């Protein structure tokens, strides 16, 4: 049974454990602090510092920080009550089966104000820096203008099956509610599952025929493994093969084991980029970026 906790109790939840539940693990740590790759953007040098003594975090790239509740609210783009629900799980017994955050009820602090084709030079340059042609991104995504804390921003947006948007630019990773996975449906007998939009872009660059002839799920967060399990169960007599392209880290390995143990027709494809964190890192290596 989940423990219900209030804000005062929740603030004592270890920031490191919260990041672990969110699928992020330290790049390096000492007895006093731990450093993580920021969950708010793509980076190669860890810039998010966690003080173990103070149980506080600070993102040096964004210049913001706070307590564990602040962190969960920003990462999941959710209200306080859902952050408390997320933190009420016992971290030692957490599993994919237990993590079911009711995103559909979220009142998001992100307000989408305009959707258009990707044209902004900063976004095109960002795609190029990650070896992604604009033509590939345009197949799946839009340029989304949104308000966040009364400020106007723009980002590459991938729409979820419930109408929320995953939002990425060079500085920030954000999302609008309702947050869940994205689905590209082509009535194929083969399903491809990737973690994020840049994994989808990268796989399209590397294996265009594969992505053009497969149904594709973009998880947008490993928290939605159980939702994807439900989707596959619903179409269990339709798909003959599922290909997994998840990250080469502890969270990705755990999700891969979970799905391969449940479904016999799942194939782990991490071997193709085994010396790299994910598909995009592998693509950048291949392209020399």
C-alpha positions in Angstrom: 0.0 0.0 0.0 1.3 3.5 -0.8 2.0 5.9 2.0 0.2 9.2 1.8 2.6 12.0 2.7 2.3 15.8 3.1 4.7 18.4 1.8 6.7 18.5 5.0 7.3 14.8 5.0 7.9 14.7 1.2 10.8 17.2 1.5 12.7 14.5 3.4 12.5 12.1 0.5 16.1 11.8 -0.9 16.6 13.8 -4.1 18.9 11.0 -5.4 16.1 8.4 -4.9 13.6 10.7 -6.7 16.0 11.1 -9.7 16.4 7.3 -9.7 12.7 6.8 -9.9 12.6 9.2 -12.8 15.2 7.2 -14.6 18.3 9.3 -13.9 21.5 8.0 -12.2 24.6 9.9 -11.0 27.6 10.3 -13.3 29.8 10.8 -10.3 29.4 11.1 -6.6 31.2 11.6 -3.2 30.0 11.3 0.3 28.7 14.9 0.2 27.3 15.3 -3.3 26.2 13.6 -6.5 26.3 15.0 -10.1 23.6 14.0 -12.7 23.0 14.8 -16.4 20.2 17.3 -16.3 16.7 15.9 -16.8 15.7 19.2 -18.4 17.9 19.0 -21.6 20.4 16.9 -23.5 24.0 17.2 -22.3 27.3 15.2 -22.0 28.7 16.9 -18.9 26.7 16.5 -15.7 25.5 19.9 -14.5 22.8 19.0 -11.9 24.3 18.8 -8.4 22.7 17.1 -5.5 23.8 18.0 -2.0 23.3 14.9 0.1 23.7 16.8 3.4 21.1 19.5 2.5 19.0 17.2 0.3 18.8 19.9 -2.3 19.5 20.1 -6.0 20.9 22.8 -8.3 21.0 22.8 -12.1 24.0 24.9 -13.1 22.9 25.1 -16.7 19.6 26.7 -15.9 20.6 28.4 -12.7 17.7 27.0 -10.7 17.3 24.6 -7.8 15.2 23.6 -4.8 13.9 20.7 -2.8 12.7 17.3 -4.1 9.1 18.4 -4.6 10.3 21.3 -6.8 12.3 18.8 -8.8 9.5 16.3 -9.4 7.0 19.1 -10.4 9.5 20.4 -13.0 10.5 17.1 -14.4 6.9 15.7 -14.7 5.3 19.1 -15.3 2.7 18.2 -12.7 0.9 19.9 -9.8 2.0 19.4 -6.1 -0.6 16.7 -5.3 0.7 14.5 -8.1 4.3 15.1 -7.1 3.4 13.9 -3.6 1.7 10.8 -5.0 4.9 10.1 -6.9 7.0 10.5 -3.8 4.7 8.4 -1.6 5.9 5.2 -3.2 8.5 3.3 -1.1 11.7 3.8 -3.1 13.0 0.4 -2.1 10.1 -1.4 -3.6 9.4 0.7 -6.6 8.7 -1.1 -9.8 7.2 -0.3 -13.2 4.0 -2.0 -12.1 3.6 0.3 -9.2 4.3 3.6 -10.9 1.1 5.0 -12.2 0.9 8.7 -12.0 -2.5 10.1 -13.1 -1.2 12.5 -15.6 -4.6 12.9 -17.3 -5.8 15.0 -14.4 -2.8 17.3 -14.4 -3.3 21.0 -14.6 -0.1 21.8 -16.5 1.9 25.0 -15.9 2.8 24.7 -19.6 0.3 26.4 -22.0 0.6 25.7 -25.7 -0.3 28.8 -27.7 0.8 28.0 -31.3 1.7 25.0 -33.4 3.5 25.3 -36.8 6.0 23.6 -39.0 9.6 23.7 -37.8 11.2 26.9 -39.2 13.1 28.6 -36.4 16.9 28.8 -37.1 17.7 27.9 -33.5 15.7 24.7 -33.6 17.2 23.8 -37.0 20.7 24.4 -35.7 19.9 22.3 -32.6 18.7 19.4 -34.8 21.9 19.7 -36.9 24.1 19.7 -33.8 22.6 16.3 -33.0 23.0 15.0 -36.6 19.3 15.1 -37.4 18.1 16.5 -40.8 15.2 18.9 -40.6 13.3 16.8 -43.0 13.3 13.9 -40.6 12.1 16.0 -37.6 9.3 17.4 -39.7 7.9 13.9 -40.3 7.1 13.5 -36.7 7.2 16.9 -35.0 6.1 20.5 -35.0 7.4 23.8 -33.7 5.5 24.5 -30.6 5.2 27.9 -28.9 4.2 27.7 -25.3 4.0 29.8 -22.1 5.8 28.7 -19.0 5.6 30.8 -15.9 4.2 33.7 -17.9 7.2 33.6 -20.4 6.9 32.6 -24.0 9.2 29.8 -25.4 9.5 27.7 -28.5 10.6 24.1 -28.9 10.4 21.0 -31.1 7.2 19.2 -30.1 6.2 15.6 -30.3 2.5 15.0 -29.6 1.4 12.2 -27.3 -1.6 10.0 -27.8 -3.6 12.1 -25.4 -2.7 15.5 -27.0 0.1 16.5 -24.7 3.4 17.7 -26.1 7.0 16.6 -25.4 9.0 19.8 -25.8 12.8 20.0 -26.6 15.2 22.7 -27.5 18.9 23.2 -26.8 18.3 24.5 -23.3 15.2 22.9 -21.9 13.3 19.6 -21.8 9.6 20.2 -20.9 6.2 18.9 -21.6 2.5 19.8 -21.6 -0.2 17.7 -20.0 -1.5 15.2 -20.4 1.9 13.5 -20.5 2.1 9.9 -21.9 3.6 8.0 -24.7 3.4 8.9 -28.4 2.3 6.4 -31.1 3.0 6.4 -34.9 0.5 4.0 -36.3 1.1 2.4 -39.7 -1.0 -0.8 -39.3 2.3 -2.8 -39.3 2.8 -6.2 -37.8 6.0 -4.9 -36.3 6.3 -2.5 -33.4 9.4 -0.4 -32.6 9.8 1.1 -29.1 12.2 3.9 -28.4 12.6 6.2 -25.3 12.6 9.7 -26.7 12.0 11.8 -29.8 15.7 12.0 -30.7 15.9 8.2 -30.5 13.1 8.2 -33.1 14.8 10.7 -35.3 18.1 8.9 -35.0 16.6 5.5 -35.9 14.9 7.1 -38.9 18.3 8.4 -40.1 20.0 5.1 -39.5 17.2 2.7 -40.7 14.6 4.7 -42.7 13.0 1.6 -44.2 12.5 0.2 -40.7 10.7 3.2 -39.3 8.7 3.7 -42.5 7.3 0.2 -42.2 6.8 -0.2 -38.5 4.4 1.0 -35.9 6.4 3.1 -33.4 6.0 4.0 -29.7 8.0 6.8 -28.2 7.9 6.3 -24.4 8.7 9.9 -23.5 9.4 8.5 -20.0 10.1 5.0 -18.7 7.2 5.7 -16.3 4.9 4.6 -19.2 6.2 1.1 -19.5 3.0 -0.3 -17.9 0.8 1.7 -20.3 2.8 0.3 -23.2 2.3 -3.2 -21.7 -1.4 -2.6 -21.7 -1.3 -1.4 -25.4 0.7 -4.5 -26.5 -1.7 -6.8 -24.6 -4.6 -5.2 -26.5 -2.8 -5.9 -29.8 -1.1 -9.1 -28.7 -2.7 -11.0 -31.7 -1.6 -8.3 -34.1 2.1 -7.8 -33.6 4.5 -10.6 -34.5 7.6 -8.7 -33.5 8.6 -5.9 -31.1 12.0 -4.2 -31.4 13.4 -2.4 -28.3 15.8 0.5 -28.7 16.1 1.7 -25.1 19.1 3.5 -23.5 22.2 1.7 -22.4 21.8 2.6 -18.7 20.4 0.9 -15.6 16.9 2.3 -16.2 16.9 1.2 -19.8 18.2 -2.2 -18.9 15.5 -2.6 -16.3 12.7 -1.7 -18.8 14.2 -4.0 -21.4 14.2 -6.9 -19.0 10.7 -6.2 -17.9 9.3 -6.3 -21.4 11.4 -9.2 -22.7 10.2 -11.3 -19.7 6.5 -10.5 -20.4 6.4 -10.8 -24.2 8.3 -13.7 -26.0 8.3 -11.8 -29.4 10.4 -8.8 -28.0 13.9 -8.3 -29.3 16.5 -6.1 -27.5 18.4 -4.1 -30.2 20.9 -2.3 -27.8 23.6 -4.5 -29.3 23.7 -2.3 -32.4 24.8 0.7 -30.3 26.3 -1.1 -27.3 29.2 1.3 -26.8 27.0 4.3 -26.7 24.4 5.6 -24.3 21.6 5.8 -26.9 20.8 5.9 -30.5 21.5 9.6 -30.9 24.9 9.3 -29.3 25.6 6.5 -31.7 24.4 8.4 -34.7 26.5 11.4 -33.7 29.5 9.1 -33.5 28.8 7.6 -36.9 28.4 11.0 -38.5 31.4 12.5 -36.7 29.4 15.2 -34.9 
